Amino acid sequence: MRILIFSLFAVCLAARLCAASETLSVDLDEAYQIALANSDVLKIAESDVKMAGEGRRQAHRQRGVTVQLSHESSRTNYYYERENIGTFGNQLTASYPIYTGGRISSGIAMAEAEISSKRAILERTKQDLRMTVAEAYFTVLGAENLAHLSRESVERIRSHVANVSVQFENGRIGKSDMLRSEVELADTEQQMITAGSNYEIALKSLNKAMGIPIDTRLEVKGNLPYIKYGHTLDECLTHAMSRHMDLESARFLIEKARAGVESAKSERRPVASLNLTEDLYSTKHWPGFDAKEFKIAVDMEYTLIDSGTSASKIEAALEQQKQAEVNYDSVADTIIFDVTTAFMQMVAAEKRIITTSSAVVKARDVYEIEVARYEEGVGMNIDVIDAENALNQANSNNTQALCDYNMAQARLENSMGGAIEPITTDK
């Protein structure tokens, strides 16, 4: 038995290791679809919609017929007459609300607003999830580019160190130049190690955003594109104010609060219902079907004095409505701020892309010139190192600008509640 259990454990472990060793290839859209299937937050939001749907069904069914069955068995002991009398009674009642003063209709309105709000929250949760995945995705692409640039920088420095060694062996330069070059190589290799570690961490962050095991091996498709955004800030704001799910949710909360005010006011109105009652009873035999009575009645209730309870409920409901209206204004202000901020960040990143792209070309030319001058014996070692550092920094700045630009576009899409035109990536 132990051998069988051990064998099963070994098979499961081997399957797990094989699964972990497989590489999952994804682009942005594929990563988002995986996240949709695995997100616990999204599952909770979907559950909230289902709960609100059940609440709406309950509210609508308040308009239907209610049927109740009751039974009572009792025995009374009359001491003076020295007699015990048993009583068995059954009552079947069907009740239908004729007039509720707005209780049912306001309850239905509150339930409808609640489910609409939960649906808006669900859509917003999906948008936030896409934003989380997009940030992780573009971080991976940026980290991958930086790791590649670090490796290129190490190769350039190694080539220069080899050239310096030849110059030193021929007696053209001093030992200090060779040592300075080796120190620069060590520093560049350290930067390459850090860049590689950052890339691995970014991959695990993307795994987490997709809701898959963090040890899953990923191959991220695509690169950091530069796609010029074709809409103005005013167009983005107009789109956001008409499409943002947070604003929709806040609007439905106002509707729910208004229905709550009507519900509170309905408690000051009378309630009328149609009741059909059939009584079955007996003083001798259980369960008590010897005699019966049938009654049809219209019952009406009206509270004359409630010591101010209904007035207090109305005031509380009105305050809740004011809070919902203030919250709507606050959400609108936040959306305007977020859209404006994201748009400005995108514009700034776009300008940095243009500037850094030009700087990369110039830095590469300077590096090639300094390397050629050093090989000819007319240049200095420190000039080559400085040129290499400038080229590496220009490449890094350009990559960071591209990463920031794409992230700013993703944030702009999220802050608008959906893109006017979908963001795409080169494959």
C-alpha angles and dihedrals in degrees: 000000000000090000090053093050091047091050092051090049091050092050092050092048092049091049090050092050092048091050091049091050093055116099119233113209116204142164124200097277093045091049090051093051090052090049091051090056095047107034114121091194090056091049090054091050090050089050090052089055091051091049091050089050090055089049090053091051090051091051093051093046091059085081092061134088119282118210121193131183122196133178132192129187117187141162124205123201115209105198098190094050092037091226135130117209123192122207127194119186137176128186128192114191130183115191130188124185111236099175128003101172091246097308095123097039092049090047090053091049091051091049092049091050090047095054091044089053092049091050090052090049089051091054091046090051089055090050092049090049090053089050091052092049092045092052091050091045096051090043088057092049091048093047090048091053092048091049090051091049090050091054090049090050091052091051091051092049092047089053090050092048089053089051091048090051090055091049090049094049089051090052095242096123138030127255091253091068091052093048091047090054092049091050089051090051091052091050092049092049089052090053089050091053091050092048091050091050091049089052092053091048090050090053091052090048089054090049089053092048090053092048095240129125110290091229091063111123110236134198107195113207123209134035139242103288129195107218112169112235111239103202135081127234091253091055091050092050092048090050092048095051091053100040110029112120094208089060091047091051091049090050092052090050088057090052090049091050091050090051087050089057090053090048091054091048091050090067088072091059129080124259124220129187138175112234129192113192132184118187121198117185146157139182094205115032133047132256087027113240098138097104135018143192130196124204136182116194142163108220123198129187129191127172110222098182126017099163092249096304095129092046090053091050091051092051091048091050091050090052090050089053090052090051091052091051092049090048090053091055091046092051090049091052091049092051092050091050094047094048093047093047094048092047092051091048090051092050091048091049090049091055089049090053091056093046096044093045089058091044091054092056092048094044091051091051091049091049093051091048093050092047091051092047091050093049089052090051097245098097133073129242094233090055092057092048092048090049091050092049091049091050092048091048092048091051091047092048091051092050092048091049091052091048092048091047094053092044090050090052090051091049090048090052090049095046090051092052091244138003122274085214119015118252112244134189130213113255 
